[in-house]
């Protein structure tokens, strides 16, 4: 099924075209991954925590317009929040921040939350993110 750009809000399209939080964070305190075999989307969220709050968040996503836009929005939403506050952000809140998403794309907002929860769990467990070795 092909989604027409007209089915996305202007906010969603802008975030897709120019995501502010995209990229790897080599000095992250934690990272979490989430994937969906059905649609093929894959994402990783990195967090940096200072004084019990998320000081910075970045993401890498292999996915559709909704996956990229929702994850970018989620990263903005969690900055400055405690880990507990960040965990409580709902998929509906992410969707609302974008001005809505097509219902068939709602799962994209949930995937970012899954990656975030894994990052927070790893941070609390003291597990540092691993980065693949660079290939020569």
N, C-alpha and C positions, 0 to 999 in steps of 0.2 A: 504494500500500500504506500503510495507516495503522498506526503503531506505538502500542501501548498503553503507558501510563505504567508499568504493572507490569513491562515488560520492561527498565526502567532501574533501576540501583541507587539507593539513597537518596543517596549522594554525588553522583551525576550529576544527580539532580533538584534537590538543594540548590544546586549550582553554577549550574544553569540558572535557578532562581528568584532567586538572589542572587549574580550573578557579581561578584567582588571587583575584577577587573581590567578591567572593561568601560569603554570611553570613549576619546575621542580624546586624544592627547598632543601638544599644540601645540609643546612644546619638545623633541620627540624628536630624537635624533641620527640615527635611521634608521627606515624603515618598509618593510614588505614586504607584498605582496598575493598572494593565491592564490584561485582560483575553480574550480568544477567545473560545467561546462555541463550535465552529465547530471542532477545533482540540484538545481542552482540555488544552492548555497551559495557565499558570497563572504566573504572575511575579510581583514582588515588587522591586522598586528601592528606596534606601535611599541616601540622600545627606546631606553633612555637608558644610555649607557656611561660609567663612571667608573673610572679606573685599571685599564683592561683587563677590567673585569667589568660585567655587566649590573646596573645599579643599580635600574632600574625597567622594567616592561613593561606595556603596555595593549593592548587589542584592540577592534576593531569587527567584528561578524559578522552577516551576514544569512544565517541558516540555522536548522537544526533544533536540537532539544535536545542532541543529541550534539555538533554543531559548536560550539555556545556553551560547553557544559560542558568539552569537550576543550581548547578554546583558552584558557579561563580557567585550567584546571589547568596547561597548558603555561606560561602566564605566571608562575605561582607557581614552577614547577619551574626556570625559567631565572634567576630573580633570584639574584644573588650568584655566578653561575657566569661563568667566562671564556667568550669567544666560542667557543673550541674545544670546551669542555665542553658548552655549550648546543647546538651543532650535532650532538653525538653522542646527544642524547636521542632515543629511538626511539618510534615509534607504540605499540609494546607497553608501554613504560613509562608513557605517557600513559593508555592504556587501563587498565593495572593501578592507576594512582593513583585512577581512578574506580571501582574495584572491578569493572571489566568494562563492555563495551558489547555490544549485539546485533551479531552478525557483519556484518549488512547495513550497519552504521554505522561500521565500522572505518576507512573512507576519511576520515571526519571528523577522526580523530586525525592522519592524514597531511597533511591540508590545512594545519593550523596549523604543522606543521614546515616545509612548503614556504614559507609566508609568512615564518617566522622566518629560514630560510636566505637568502631574498631580502633581508631587512632587514640581515642580517650582511654579505652580499656588498656591498650598497650602502654600509654603514658603512665597510667596509675600502677601498672605492673613493672615499670622501670625498663620496658623493652624499647631499645632505640631502633629507628628505622634502618633497614639495610638497603644499600644501593648497589645495583649490578656493576661489576668492574667494567671500566671503559675498554672497548675493543681497539686493538692497534690496527 
